[in-house]
Each structure stands twice: as structure tokens, then as C-alpha cells.
Amino acid sequence: MTDPSALAEKFVKLLRRDLTPAEFEQVRQRNATPEYEKCCASHDFLDANMTMQEAWTSLGYGEIDPGSETDAYIWNCAWDLARERHLLTED
């Protein structure tokens, strides 16, 4: 079963791998502004969708089905958790 919490943690780990510490901090600062309320500033630096997809497949969840409401729900839950836990405040 796909775990949104584990997916969120893996996603953040991969973002930290792919962004410099300064870029990661800029992501957090930008995400705290109203302009980024419904999106993530990580997209300013890389294709974060590819990062989330890598996190998904690296956890053994298989391929994402773009037409699946369940996959979309899990993806979005993971993003919300990652944002709440790591991409807005110091952790």
C-alpha cells in the first residue's frame, strides 16, 4: 500500500539531494508567501513532479497511473505533508 507519509519523506530527501542548501532555504521562504500558497517553489529550481515520481517509484510503488484518482490523491497528500513538515518551516 502506498504511504503518503513515506512518500513525502522520500520526496524531501530527494529535493535536498538535488537542491543546494541555499536553494532549499529559498524554497521554504517562498512557500511561506501568499504567491506560493497553492504551489511549491521547488518548481522554480527543478521539475519537482519528476522528483515526486522518482520518490514514488524508488519506494517500490510501481508506475503512477495518471488517470487514477487514487494515485492523484496519494501524490497530493504526500505533497501536502512534505510542505507542512519540511517546506515551510525549519525542521
PDB file with one MODEL, atoms N, CA, C and O in Angstrom:
MODEL        1
ATOM      1  N   MET A   1       0.833  -1.188   0.000  1.00  0.00           N
ATOM      2  CA  MET A   1       0.000   0.000   0.000  1.00  0.00           C
ATOM      3  C   MET A   1       0.877   1.250   0.000  1.00  0.00           C
ATOM      4  O   MET A   1       1.885   1.316   0.703  1.00  0.00           O
ATOM      5  N   THR A   2       0.492   2.206  -0.771  1.00  0.00           N
ATOM      6  CA  THR A   2       1.249   3.446  -0.889  1.00  0.00           C
ATOM      7  C   THR A   2       1.018   4.309   0.345  1.00  0.00           C
ATOM      8  O   THR A   2      -0.125   4.589   0.706  1.00  0.00           O
ATOM      9  N   ASP A   3       2.095   4.729   0.988  1.00  0.00           N
ATOM     10  CA  ASP A   3       2.046   5.513   2.220  1.00  0.00           C
ATOM     11  C   ASP A   3       2.407   6.965   1.913  1.00  0.00           C
ATOM     12  O   ASP A   3       3.564   7.250   1.606  1.00  0.00           O
ATOM     13  N   PRO A   4       1.446   7.895   1.987  1.00  0.00           N
ATOM     14  CA  PRO A   4       1.746   9.293   1.685  1.00  0.00           C
ATOM     15  C   PRO A   4       2.850   9.884   2.565  1.00  0.00           C
ATOM     16  O   PRO A   4       3.636  10.712   2.103  1.00  0.00           O
ATOM     17  N   SER A   5       2.910   9.463   3.824  1.00  0.00           N
ATOM     18  CA  SER A   5       3.934   9.993   4.728  1.00  0.00           C
ATOM     19  C   SER A   5       5.332   9.562   4.292  1.00  0.00           C
ATOM     20  O   SER A   5       6.256  10.375   4.265  1.00  0.00           O
ATOM     21  N   ALA A   6       5.484   8.283   3.951  1.00  0.00           N
ATOM     22  CA  ALA A   6       6.779   7.796   3.470  1.00  0.00           C
ATOM     23  C   ALA A   6       7.147   8.457   2.152  1.00  0.00           C
ATOM     24  O   ALA A   6       8.310   8.782   1.913  1.00  0.00           O
ATOM     25  N   LEU A   7       6.156   8.651   1.304  1.00  0.00           N
ATOM     26  CA  LEU A   7       6.395   9.313   0.021  1.00  0.00           C
ATOM     27  C   LEU A   7       6.841  10.751   0.232  1.00  0.00           C
ATOM     28  O   LEU A   7       7.745  11.228  -0.453  1.00  0.00           O
ATOM     29  N   ALA A   8       6.215  11.441   1.169  1.00  0.00           N
ATOM     30  CA  ALA A   8       6.593  12.828   1.475  1.00  0.00           C
ATOM     31  C   ALA A   8       8.036  12.906   1.962  1.00  0.00           C
ATOM     32  O   ALA A   8       8.797  13.778   1.542  1.00  0.00           O
ATOM     33  N   GLU A   9       8.404  11.992   2.846  1.00  0.00           N
ATOM     34  CA  GLU A   9       9.769  11.997   3.385  1.00  0.00           C
ATOM     35  C   GLU A   9      10.793  11.720   2.285  1.00  0.00           C
ATOM     36  O   GLU A   9      11.837  12.370   2.230  1.00  0.00           O
ATOM     37  N   LYS A  10      10.498  10.768   1.421  1.00  0.00           N
ATOM     38  CA  LYS A  10      11.417  10.453   0.320  1.00  0.00           C
ATOM     39  C   LYS A  10      11.515  11.634  -0.640  1.00  0.00           C
ATOM     40  O   LYS A  10      12.606  11.959  -1.108  1.00  0.00           O
ATOM     41  N   PHE A  11      10.399  12.273  -0.936  1.00  0.00           N
ATOM     42  CA  PHE A  11      10.378  13.439  -1.818  1.00  0.00           C
ATOM     43  C   PHE A  11      11.288  14.540  -1.271  1.00  0.00           C
ATOM     44  O   PHE A  11      12.083  15.114  -2.015  1.00  0.00           O
ATOM     45  N   VAL A  12      11.177  14.830   0.004  1.00  0.00           N
ATOM     46  CA  VAL A  12      12.009  15.878   0.615  1.00  0.00           C
ATOM     47  C   VAL A  12      13.474  15.467   0.594  1.00  0.00           C
ATOM     48  O   VAL A  12      14.345  16.297   0.334  1.00  0.00           O
ATOM     49  N   LYS A  13      13.752  14.212   0.860  1.00  0.00           N
ATOM     50  CA  LYS A  13      15.140  13.717   0.811  1.00  0.00           C
ATOM     51  C   LYS A  13      15.727  13.934  -0.582  1.00  0.00           C
ATOM     52  O   LYS A  13      16.875  14.356  -0.713  1.00  0.00           O
ATOM     53  N   LEU A  14      14.948  13.649  -1.614  1.00  0.00           N
ATOM     54  CA  LEU A  14      15.430  13.842  -2.987  1.00  0.00           C
ATOM     55  C   LEU A  14      15.573  15.323  -3.329  1.00  0.00           C
ATOM     56  O   LEU A  14      16.498  15.707  -4.043  1.00  0.00           O
ATOM     57  N   LEU A  15      14.672  16.147  -2.828  1.00  0.00           N
ATOM     58  CA  LEU A  15      14.823  17.594  -3.045  1.00  0.00           C
ATOM     59  C   LEU A  15      16.128  18.090  -2.418  1.00  0.00           C
ATOM     60  O   LEU A  15      16.859  18.874  -3.022  1.00  0.00           O
ATOM     61  N   ARG A  16      16.406  17.625  -1.211  1.00  0.00           N
ATOM     62  CA  ARG A  16      17.659  18.026  -0.542  1.00  0.00           C
ATOM     63  C   ARG A  16      18.877  17.552  -1.333  1.00  0.00           C
ATOM     64  O   ARG A  16      19.910  18.222  -1.348  1.00  0.00           O
ATOM     65  N   ARG A  17      18.757  16.407  -1.983  1.00  0.00           N
ATOM     66  CA  ARG A  17      19.843  15.894  -2.816  1.00  0.00           C
ATOM     67  C   ARG A  17      20.053  16.780  -4.047  1.00  0.00           C
ATOM     68  O   ARG A  17      21.188  17.037  -4.449  1.00  0.00           O
ATOM     69  N   ASP A  18      18.962  17.239  -4.632  1.00  0.00           N
ATOM     70  CA  ASP A  18      19.028  17.916  -5.921  1.00  0.00           C
ATOM     71  C   ASP A  18      19.145  19.440  -5.831  1.00  0.00           C
ATOM     72  O   ASP A  18      19.506  20.091  -6.812  1.00  0.00           O
ATOM     73  N   LEU A  19      18.847  20.005  -4.679  1.00  0.00           N
ATOM     74  CA  LEU A  19      18.958  21.446  -4.493  1.00  0.00           C
ATOM     75  C   LEU A  19      20.136  21.762  -3.588  1.00  0.00           C
ATOM     76  O   LEU A  19      20.491  20.965  -2.719  1.00  0.00           O
ATOM     77  N   THR A  20      20.734  22.909  -3.788  1.00  0.00           N
ATOM     78  CA  THR A  20      21.752  23.349  -2.840  1.00  0.00           C
ATOM     79  C   THR A  20      21.050  23.737  -1.540  1.00  0.00           C
ATOM     80  O   THR A  20      19.845  23.988  -1.550  1.00  0.00           O
ATOM     81  N   PRO A  21      21.774  23.793  -0.427  1.00  0.00           N
ATOM     82  CA  PRO A  21      21.141  24.242   0.817  1.00  0.00           C
ATOM     83  C   PRO A  21      20.506  25.638   0.672  1.00  0.00           C
ATOM     84  O   PRO A  21      19.438  25.893   1.229  1.00  0.00           O
ATOM     85  N   ALA A  22      21.150  26.520  -0.062  1.00  0.00           N
ATOM     86  CA  ALA A  22      20.591  27.866  -0.259  1.00  0.00           C
ATOM     87  C   ALA A  22      19.296  27.816  -1.066  1.00  0.00           C
ATOM     88  O   ALA A  22      18.342  28.530  -0.758  1.00  0.00           O
ATOM     89  N   GLU A  23      19.264  26.981  -2.089  1.00  0.00           N
ATOM     90  CA  GLU A  23      18.042  26.832  -2.888  1.00  0.00           C
ATOM     91  C   GLU A  23      16.913  26.233  -2.046  1.00  0.00           C
ATOM     92  O   GLU A  23      15.767  26.674  -2.124  1.00  0.00           O
ATOM     93  N   PHE A  24      17.250  25.229  -1.244  1.00  0.00           N
ATOM     94  CA  PHE A  24      16.236  24.609  -0.395  1.00  0.00           C
ATOM     95  C   PHE A  24      15.654  25.643   0.565  1.00  0.00           C
ATOM     96  O   PHE A  24      14.445  25.669   0.792  1.00  0.00           O
ATOM     97  N   GLU A  25      16.501  26.483   1.123  1.00  0.00           N
ATOM     98  CA  GLU A  25      16.020  27.523   2.032  1.00  0.00           C
ATOM     99  C   GLU A  25      15.167  28.553   1.277  1.00  0.00           C
ATOM    100  O   GLU A  25      14.175  29.045   1.816  1.00  0.00           O
ATOM    101  N   GLN A  26      15.541  28.876   0.053  1.00  0.00           N
ATOM    102  CA  GLN A  26      14.710  29.775  -0.753  1.00  0.00           C
ATOM    103  C   GLN A  26      13.341  29.164  -1.023  1.00  0.00           C
ATOM    104  O   GLN A  26      12.334  29.872  -1.014  1.00  0.00           O
ATOM    105  N   VAL A  27      13.296  27.858  -1.262  1.00  0.00           N
ATOM    106  CA  VAL A  27      12.012  27.172  -1.449  1.00  0.00           C
ATOM    107  C   VAL A  27      11.146  27.390  -0.222  1.00  0.00           C
ATOM    108  O   VAL A  27       9.974  27.749  -0.343  1.00  0.00           O
ATOM    109  N   ARG A  28      11.705  27.179   0.944  1.00  0.00           N
ATOM    110  CA  ARG A  28      10.926  27.342   2.180  1.00  0.00           C
ATOM    111  C   ARG A  28      10.461  28.780   2.369  1.00  0.00           C
ATOM    112  O   ARG A  28       9.315  29.026   2.744  1.00  0.00           O
ATOM    113  N   GLN A  29      11.345  29.713   2.111  1.00  0.00           N
ATOM    114  CA  GLN A  29      10.961  31.116   2.273  1.00  0.00           C
ATOM    115  C   GLN A  29       9.863  31.512   1.288  1.00  0.00           C
ATOM    116  O   GLN A  29       8.904  32.184   1.667  1.00  0.00           O
ATOM    117  N   ARG A  30       9.996  31.106   0.050  1.00  0.00           N
ATOM    118  CA  ARG A  30       8.977  31.433  -0.957  1.00  0.00           C
ATOM    119  C   ARG A  30       7.658  30.742  -0.649  1.00  0.00           C
ATOM    120  O   ARG A  30       6.593  31.338  -0.811  1.00  0.00           O
ATOM    121  N   ASN A  31       7.717  29.493  -0.206  1.00  0.00           N
ATOM    122  CA  ASN A  31       6.486  28.765   0.096  1.00  0.00           C
ATOM    123  C   ASN A  31       5.690  29.417   1.223  1.00  0.00           C
ATOM    124  O   ASN A  31       4.483  29.198   1.331  1.00  0.00           O
ATOM    125  N   ALA A  32       6.335  30.199   2.047  1.00  0.00           N
ATOM    126  CA  ALA A  32       5.660  30.877   3.153  1.00  0.00           C
ATOM    127  C   ALA A  32       4.947  32.151   2.702  1.00  0.00           C
ATOM    128  O   ALA A  32       4.299  32.814   3.512  1.00  0.00           O
ATOM    129  N   THR A  33       5.059  32.498   1.430  1.00  0.00           N
ATOM    130  CA  THR A  33       4.408  33.707   0.915  1.00  0.00           C
ATOM    131  C   THR A  33       3.078  33.354   0.258  1.00  0.00           C
ATOM    132  O   THR A  33       2.883  32.219  -0.176  1.00  0.00           O
ATOM    133  N   PRO A  34       2.170  34.311   0.184  1.00  0.00           N
ATOM    134  CA  PRO A  34       0.858  34.048  -0.431  1.00  0.00           C
ATOM    135  C   PRO A  34       0.939  33.582  -1.886  1.00  0.00           C
ATOM    136  O   PRO A  34       0.083  32.819  -2.334  1.00  0.00           O
ATOM    137  N   GLU A  35       1.946  34.026  -2.621  1.00  0.00           N
ATOM    138  CA  GLU A  35       2.073  33.642  -4.035  1.00  0.00           C
ATOM    139  C   GLU A  35       2.240  32.133  -4.206  1.00  0.00           C
ATOM    140  O   GLU A  35       1.890  31.579  -5.248  1.00  0.00           O
ATOM    141  N   TYR A  36       2.766  31.482  -3.200  1.00  0.00           N
ATOM    142  CA  TYR A  36       3.060  30.045  -3.297  1.00  0.00           C
ATOM    143  C   TYR A  36       2.115  29.198  -2.449  1.00  0.00           C
ATOM    144  O   TYR A  36       2.430  28.054  -2.123  1.00  0.00           O
ATOM    145  N   GLU A  37       0.979  29.744  -2.099  1.00  0.00           N
ATOM    146  CA  GLU A  37       0.049  29.019  -1.236  1.00  0.00           C
ATOM    147  C   GLU A  37      -0.438  27.711  -1.874  1.00  0.00           C
ATOM    148  O   GLU A  37      -0.634  26.718  -1.174  1.00  0.00           O
ATOM    149  N   LYS A  38      -0.631  27.707  -3.175  1.00  0.00           N
ATOM    150  CA  LYS A  38      -1.182  26.518  -3.845  1.00  0.00           C
ATOM    151  C   LYS A  38      -0.182  25.855  -4.789  1.00  0.00           C
ATOM    152  O   LYS A  38      -0.563  25.032  -5.622  1.00  0.00           O
ATOM    153  N   CYS A  39       1.072  26.206  -4.662  1.00  0.00           N
ATOM    154  CA  CYS A  39       2.107  25.585  -5.482  1.00  0.00           C
ATOM    155  C   CYS A  39       3.377  25.499  -4.642  1.00  0.00           C
ATOM    156  O   CYS A  39       3.400  25.949  -3.497  1.00  0.00           O
ATOM    157  N   CYS A  40       4.411  24.931  -5.203  1.00  0.00           N
ATOM    158  CA  CYS A  40       5.655  24.779  -4.461  1.00  0.00           C
ATOM    159  C   CYS A  40       6.788  25.470  -5.209  1.00  0.00           C
ATOM    160  O   CYS A  40       6.947  25.297  -6.417  1.00  0.00           O
ATOM    161  N   ALA A  41       7.553  26.235  -4.492  1.00  0.00           N
ATOM    162  CA  ALA A  41       8.668  26.975  -5.076  1.00  0.00           C
ATOM    163  C   ALA A  41       9.784  26.062  -5.564  1.00  0.00           C
ATOM    164  O   ALA A  41      10.690  26.521  -6.259  1.00  0.00           O
ATOM    165  N   SER A  42       9.738  24.800  -5.221  1.00  0.00           N
ATOM    166  CA  SER A  42      10.762  23.880  -5.741  1.00  0.00           C
ATOM    167  C   SER A  42      10.744  23.867  -7.264  1.00  0.00           C
ATOM    168  O   SER A  42      11.770  23.621  -7.898  1.00  0.00           O
ATOM    169  N   HIS A  43       9.569  24.134  -7.855  1.00  0.00           N
ATOM    170  CA  HIS A  43       9.456  24.174  -9.326  1.00  0.00           C
ATOM    171  C   HIS A  43      10.264  25.327  -9.928  1.00  0.00           C
ATOM    172  O   HIS A  43      10.529  25.336 -11.130  1.00  0.00           O
ATOM    173  N   ASP A  44      10.651  26.288  -9.106  1.00  0.00           N
ATOM    174  CA  ASP A  44      11.493  27.382  -9.592  1.00  0.00           C
ATOM    175  C   ASP A  44      12.916  26.909  -9.880  1.00  0.00           C
ATOM    176  O   ASP A  44      13.673  27.578 -10.583  1.00  0.00           O
ATOM    177  N   PHE A  45      13.268  25.754  -9.332  1.00  0.00           N
ATOM    178  CA  PHE A  45      14.634  25.254  -9.440  1.00  0.00           C
ATOM    179  C   PHE A  45      14.762  23.937 -10.217  1.00  0.00           C
ATOM    180  O   PHE A  45      15.816  23.648 -10.783  1.00  0.00           O
ATOM    181  N   LEU A  46      13.694  23.147 -10.243  1.00  0.00           N
ATOM    182  CA  LEU A  46      13.730  21.848 -10.920  1.00  0.00           C
ATOM    183  C   LEU A  46      12.304  21.397 -11.200  1.00  0.00           C
ATOM    184  O   LEU A  46      11.345  22.040 -10.771  1.00  0.00           O
ATOM    185  N   ASP A  47      12.172  20.301 -11.913  1.00  0.00           N
ATOM    186  CA  ASP A  47      10.847  19.736 -12.165  1.00  0.00           C
ATOM    187  C   ASP A  47      10.513  18.829 -10.983  1.00  0.00           C
ATOM    188  O   ASP A  47      10.861  17.648 -10.968  1.00  0.00           O
ATOM    189  N   ALA A  48       9.838  19.400 -10.003  1.00  0.00           N
ATOM    190  CA  ALA A  48       9.532  18.657  -8.781  1.00  0.00           C
ATOM    191  C   ALA A  48       8.580  17.498  -9.037  1.00  0.00           C
ATOM    192  O   ALA A  48       8.531  16.557  -8.245  1.00  0.00           O
ATOM    193  N   ASN A  49       7.831  17.547 -10.116  1.00  0.00           N
ATOM    194  CA  ASN A  49       6.983  16.404 -10.453  1.00  0.00           C
ATOM    195  C   ASN A  49       7.836  15.171 -10.752  1.00  0.00           C
ATOM    196  O   ASN A  49       7.479  14.051 -10.387  1.00  0.00           O
ATOM    197  N   MET A  50       8.956  15.392 -11.414  1.00  0.00           N
ATOM    198  CA  MET A  50       9.871  14.282 -11.689  1.00  0.00           C
ATOM    199  C   MET A  50      10.489  13.778 -10.380  1.00  0.00           C
ATOM    200  O   MET A  50      10.729  12.581 -10.222  1.00  0.00           O
ATOM    201  N   THR A  51      10.740  14.684  -9.459  1.00  0.00           N
ATOM    202  CA  THR A  51      11.286  14.294  -8.164  1.00  0.00           C
ATOM    203  C   THR A  51      10.275  13.453  -7.394  1.00  0.00           C
ATOM    204  O   THR A  51      10.633  12.439  -6.797  1.00  0.00           O
ATOM    205  N   MET A  52       9.009  13.875  -7.408  1.00  0.00           N
ATOM    206  CA  MET A  52       7.967  13.091  -6.731  1.00  0.00           C
ATOM    207  C   MET A  52       7.801  11.738  -7.409  1.00  0.00           C
ATOM    208  O   MET A  52       7.608  10.726  -6.735  1.00  0.00           O
ATOM    209  N   GLN A  53       7.872  11.713  -8.718  1.00  0.00           N
ATOM    210  CA  GLN A  53       7.763  10.440  -9.435  1.00  0.00           C
ATOM    211  C   GLN A  53       8.919   9.519  -9.061  1.00  0.00           C
ATOM    212  O   GLN A  53       8.720   8.320  -8.867  1.00  0.00           O
ATOM    213  N   GLU A  54      10.127  10.071  -8.960  1.00  0.00           N
ATOM    214  CA  GLU A  54      11.277   9.258  -8.551  1.00  0.00           C
ATOM    215  C   GLU A  54      11.070   8.714  -7.141  1.00  0.00           C
ATOM    216  O   GLU A  54      11.371   7.552  -6.868  1.00  0.00           O
ATOM    217  N   ALA A  55      10.556   9.557  -6.249  1.00  0.00           N
ATOM    218  CA  ALA A  55      10.282   9.098  -4.886  1.00  0.00           C
ATOM    219  C   ALA A  55       9.274   7.952  -4.911  1.00  0.00           C
ATOM    220  O   ALA A  55       9.445   6.950  -4.217  1.00  0.00           O
ATOM    221  N   TRP A  56       8.233   8.107  -5.707  1.00  0.00           N
ATOM    222  CA  TRP A  56       7.178   7.096  -5.822  1.00  0.00           C
ATOM    223  C   TRP A  56       7.753   5.749  -6.262  1.00  0.00           C
ATOM    224  O   TRP A  56       7.531   4.721  -5.622  1.00  0.00           O
ATOM    225  N   THR A  57       8.489   5.780  -7.361  1.00  0.00           N
ATOM    226  CA  THR A  57       8.995   4.515  -7.907  1.00  0.00           C
ATOM    227  C   THR A  57      10.110   3.932  -7.037  1.00  0.00           C
ATOM    228  O   THR A  57      10.235   2.711  -6.936  1.00  0.00           O
ATOM    229  N   SER A  58      10.917   4.784  -6.412  1.00  0.00           N
ATOM    230  CA  SER A  58      12.010   4.275  -5.585  1.00  0.00           C
ATOM    231  C   SER A  58      11.507   3.557  -4.339  1.00  0.00           C
ATOM    232  O   SER A  58      12.221   2.740  -3.757  1.00  0.00           O
ATOM    233  N   LEU A  59      10.281   3.861  -3.931  1.00  0.00           N
ATOM    234  CA  LEU A  59       9.685   3.184  -2.777  1.00  0.00           C
ATOM    235  C   LEU A  59       8.982   1.886  -3.179  1.00  0.00           C
ATOM    236  O   LEU A  59       8.382   1.206  -2.345  1.00  0.00           O
ATOM    237  N   GLY A  60       9.066   1.556  -4.468  1.00  0.00           N
ATOM    238  CA  GLY A  60       8.502   0.301  -4.936  1.00  0.00           C
ATOM    239  C   GLY A  60       7.010   0.336  -5.198  1.00  0.00           C
ATOM    240  O   GLY A  60       6.349  -0.703  -5.215  1.00  0.00           O
ATOM    241  N   TYR A  61       6.481   1.532  -5.401  1.00  0.00           N
ATOM    242  CA  TYR A  61       5.038   1.664  -5.623  1.00  0.00           C
ATOM    243  C   TYR A  61       4.640   1.451  -7.075  1.00  0.00           C
ATOM    244  O   TYR A  61       3.473   1.629  -7.423  1.00  0.00           O
ATOM    245  N   GLY A  62       5.576   1.076  -7.923  1.00  0.00           N
ATOM    246  CA  GLY A  62       5.269   0.846  -9.328  1.00  0.00           C
ATOM    247  C   GLY A  62       5.154   2.155 -10.093  1.00  0.00           C
ATOM    248  O   GLY A  62       5.644   3.195  -9.653  1.00  0.00           O
ATOM    249  N   GLU A  63       4.514   2.088 -11.216  1.00  0.00           N
ATOM    250  CA  GLU A  63       4.336   3.282 -12.045  1.00  0.00           C
ATOM    251  C   GLU A  63       3.079   4.029 -11.627  1.00  0.00           C
ATOM    252  O   GLU A  63       2.074   3.422 -11.258  1.00  0.00           O
ATOM    253  N   ILE A  64       3.147   5.341 -11.689  1.00  0.00           N
ATOM    254  CA  ILE A  64       1.981   6.170 -11.405  1.00  0.00           C
ATOM    255  C   ILE A  64       1.018   6.074 -12.578  1.00  0.00           C
ATOM    256  O   ILE A  64       1.421   6.146 -13.739  1.00  0.00           O
ATOM    257  N   ASP A  65      -0.248   5.913 -12.261  1.00  0.00           N
ATOM    258  CA  ASP A  65      -1.294   5.921 -13.280  1.00  0.00           C
ATOM    259  C   ASP A  65      -1.873   7.329 -13.327  1.00  0.00           C
ATOM    260  O   ASP A  65      -2.606   7.717 -12.418  1.00  0.00           O
ATOM    261  N   PRO A  66      -1.559   8.113 -14.376  1.00  0.00           N
ATOM    262  CA  PRO A  66      -2.024   9.499 -14.433  1.00  0.00           C
ATOM    263  C   PRO A  66      -3.548   9.635 -14.422  1.00  0.00           C
ATOM    264  O   PRO A  66      -4.069  10.698 -14.088  1.00  0.00           O
ATOM    265  N   GLY A  67      -4.257   8.582 -14.780  1.00  0.00           N
ATOM    266  CA  GLY A  67      -5.707   8.641 -14.786  1.00  0.00           C
ATOM    267  C   GLY A  67      -6.347   8.155 -13.497  1.00  0.00           C
ATOM    268  O   GLY A  67      -7.571   8.154 -13.367  1.00  0.00           O
ATOM    269  N   SER A  68      -5.524   7.743 -12.546  1.00  0.00           N
ATOM    270  CA  SER A  68      -6.039   7.187 -11.297  1.00  0.00           C
ATOM    271  C   SER A  68      -6.306   8.283 -10.271  1.00  0.00           C
ATOM    272  O   SER A  68      -5.406   9.038  -9.902  1.00  0.00           O
ATOM    273  N   GLU A  69      -7.552   8.359  -9.819  1.00  0.00           N
ATOM    274  CA  GLU A  69      -7.887   9.316  -8.755  1.00  0.00           C
ATOM    275  C   GLU A  69      -7.169   8.950  -7.462  1.00  0.00           C
ATOM    276  O   GLU A  69      -6.779   9.829  -6.694  1.00  0.00           O
ATOM    277  N   THR A  70      -6.996   7.663  -7.225  1.00  0.00           N
ATOM    278  CA  THR A  70      -6.301   7.223  -6.017  1.00  0.00           C
ATOM    279  C   THR A  70      -4.842   7.659  -6.037  1.00  0.00           C
ATOM    280  O   THR A  70      -4.342   8.187  -5.044  1.00  0.00           O
ATOM    281  N   ASP A  71      -4.155   7.445  -7.154  1.00  0.00           N
ATOM    282  CA  ASP A  71      -2.756   7.878  -7.258  1.00  0.00           C
ATOM    283  C   ASP A  71      -2.653   9.388  -7.101  1.00  0.00           C
ATOM    284  O   ASP A  71      -1.751   9.876  -6.419  1.00  0.00           O
ATOM    285  N   ALA A  72      -3.549  10.125  -7.713  1.00  0.00           N
ATOM    286  CA  ALA A  72      -3.535  11.592  -7.600  1.00  0.00           C
ATOM    287  C   ALA A  72      -3.752  12.016  -6.148  1.00  0.00           C
ATOM    288  O   ALA A  72      -3.098  12.937  -5.660  1.00  0.00           O
ATOM    289  N   TYR A  73      -4.661  11.348  -5.471  1.00  0.00           N
ATOM    290  CA  TYR A  73      -4.934  11.666  -4.070  1.00  0.00           C
ATOM    291  C   TYR A  73      -3.694  11.420  -3.204  1.00  0.00           C
ATOM    292  O   TYR A  73      -3.335  12.261  -2.380  1.00  0.00           O
ATOM    293  N   ILE A  74      -3.046  10.274  -3.390  1.00  0.00           N
ATOM    294  CA  ILE A  74      -1.842   9.940  -2.615  1.00  0.00           C
ATOM    295  C   ILE A  74      -0.726  10.932  -2.908  1.00  0.00           C
ATOM    296  O   ILE A  74      -0.069  11.418  -1.987  1.00  0.00           O
ATOM    297  N   TRP A  75      -0.507  11.235  -4.185  1.00  0.00           N
ATOM    298  CA  TRP A  75       0.511  12.214  -4.603  1.00  0.00           C
ATOM    299  C   TRP A  75       0.264  13.544  -3.905  1.00  0.00           C
ATOM    300  O   TRP A  75       1.182  14.131  -3.332  1.00  0.00           O
ATOM    301  N   ASN A  76      -0.987  14.024  -3.954  1.00  0.00           N
ATOM    302  CA  ASN A  76      -1.319  15.316  -3.357  1.00  0.00           C
ATOM    303  C   ASN A  76      -1.196  15.298  -1.843  1.00  0.00           C
ATOM    304  O   ASN A  76      -0.741  16.274  -1.249  1.00  0.00           O
ATOM    305  N   CYS A  77      -1.596  14.198  -1.210  1.00  0.00           N
ATOM    306  CA  CYS A  77      -1.413  14.075   0.242  1.00  0.00           C
ATOM    307  C   CYS A  77       0.065  14.127   0.610  1.00  0.00           C
ATOM    308  O   CYS A  77       0.447  14.786   1.577  1.00  0.00           O
ATOM    309  N   ALA A  78       0.895  13.430  -0.163  1.00  0.00           N
ATOM    310  CA  ALA A  78       2.337  13.432   0.098  1.00  0.00           C
ATOM    311  C   ALA A  78       2.906  14.835  -0.055  1.00  0.00           C
ATOM    312  O   ALA A  78       3.727  15.270   0.753  1.00  0.00           O
ATOM    313  N   TRP A  79       2.473  15.538  -1.085  1.00  0.00           N
ATOM    314  CA  TRP A  79       2.964  16.906  -1.277  1.00  0.00           C
ATOM    315  C   TRP A  79       2.540  17.797  -0.118  1.00  0.00           C
ATOM    316  O   TRP A  79       3.342  18.585   0.383  1.00  0.00           O
ATOM    317  N   ASP A  80       1.281  17.680   0.314  1.00  0.00           N
ATOM    318  CA  ASP A  80       0.805  18.473   1.448  1.00  0.00           C
ATOM    319  C   ASP A  80       1.622  18.185   2.703  1.00  0.00           C
ATOM    320  O   ASP A  80       1.993  19.105   3.432  1.00  0.00           O
ATOM    321  N   LEU A  81       1.903  16.906   2.955  1.00  0.00           N
ATOM    322  CA  LEU A  81       2.702  16.536   4.125  1.00  0.00           C
ATOM    323  C   LEU A  81       4.126  17.075   4.023  1.00  0.00           C
ATOM    324  O   LEU A  81       4.663  17.600   4.998  1.00  0.00           O
ATOM    325  N   ALA A  82       4.732  16.947   2.857  1.00  0.00           N
ATOM    326  CA  ALA A  82       6.096  17.443   2.666  1.00  0.00           C
ATOM    327  C   ALA A  82       6.138  18.951   2.901  1.00  0.00           C
ATOM    328  O   ALA A  82       7.032  19.459   3.577  1.00  0.00           O
ATOM    329  N   ARG A  83       5.178  19.645   2.344  1.00  0.00           N
ATOM    330  CA  ARG A  83       5.121  21.104   2.503  1.00  0.00           C
ATOM    331  C   ARG A  83       4.955  21.474   3.972  1.00  0.00           C
ATOM    332  O   ARG A  83       5.677  22.325   4.492  1.00  0.00           O
ATOM    333  N   GLU A  84       4.000  20.830   4.635  1.00  0.00           N
ATOM    334  CA  GLU A  84       3.713  21.143   6.026  1.00  0.00           C
ATOM    335  C   GLU A  84       4.891  20.836   6.944  1.00  0.00           C
ATOM    336  O   GLU A  84       5.201  21.617   7.844  1.00  0.00           O
ATOM    337  N   ARG A  85       5.547  19.701   6.716  1.00  0.00           N
ATOM    338  CA  ARG A  85       6.604  19.250   7.620  1.00  0.00           C
ATOM    339  C   ARG A  85       7.985  19.827   7.318  1.00  0.00           C
ATOM    340  O   ARG A  85       8.795  20.003   8.227  1.00  0.00           O
ATOM    341  N   HIS A  86       8.259  20.123   6.042  1.00  0.00           N
ATOM    342  CA  HIS A  86       9.639  20.467   5.675  1.00  0.00           C
ATOM    343  C   HIS A  86       9.792  21.683   4.764  1.00  0.00           C
ATOM    344  O   HIS A  86      10.862  22.289   4.724  1.00  0.00           O
ATOM    345  N   LEU A  87       8.764  22.040   4.050  1.00  0.00           N
ATOM    346  CA  LEU A  87       8.951  23.058   3.014  1.00  0.00           C
ATOM    347  C   LEU A  87       8.375  24.413   3.379  1.00  0.00           C
ATOM    348  O   LEU A  87       8.233  25.282   2.519  1.00  0.00           O
ATOM    349  N   LEU A  88       8.044  24.598   4.648  1.00  0.00           N
ATOM    350  CA  LEU A  88       7.573  25.891   5.133  1.00  0.00           C
ATOM    351  C   LEU A  88       8.380  26.399   6.310  1.00  0.00           C
ATOM    352  O   LEU A  88       8.600  27.604   6.438  1.00  0.00           O
ATOM    353  N   THR A  89       8.824  25.497   7.171  1.00  0.00           N
ATOM    354  CA  THR A  89       9.485  25.896   8.409  1.00  0.00           C
ATOM    355  C   THR A  89      10.780  25.134   8.585  1.00  0.00           C
ATOM    356  O   THR A  89      11.060  24.181   7.858  1.00  0.00           O
ATOM    357  N   GLU A  90      11.553  25.555   9.539  1.00  0.00           N
ATOM    358  CA  GLU A  90      12.783  24.839   9.861  1.00  0.00           C
ATOM    359  C   GLU A  90      12.435  23.466  10.414  1.00  0.00           C
ATOM    360  O   GLU A  90      11.475  23.316  11.170  1.00  0.00           O
ATOM    361  N   ASP A  91      13.222  22.463  10.031  1.00  0.00           N
ATOM    362  CA  ASP A  91      13.000  21.131  10.608  1.00  0.00           C
ATOM    363  C   ASP A  91      14.277  20.619  11.223  1.00  0.00           C
ATOM    364  O   ASP A  91      14.303  19.513  11.763  1.00  0.00           O
TER     365      ASP A  91
ENDMDL
END
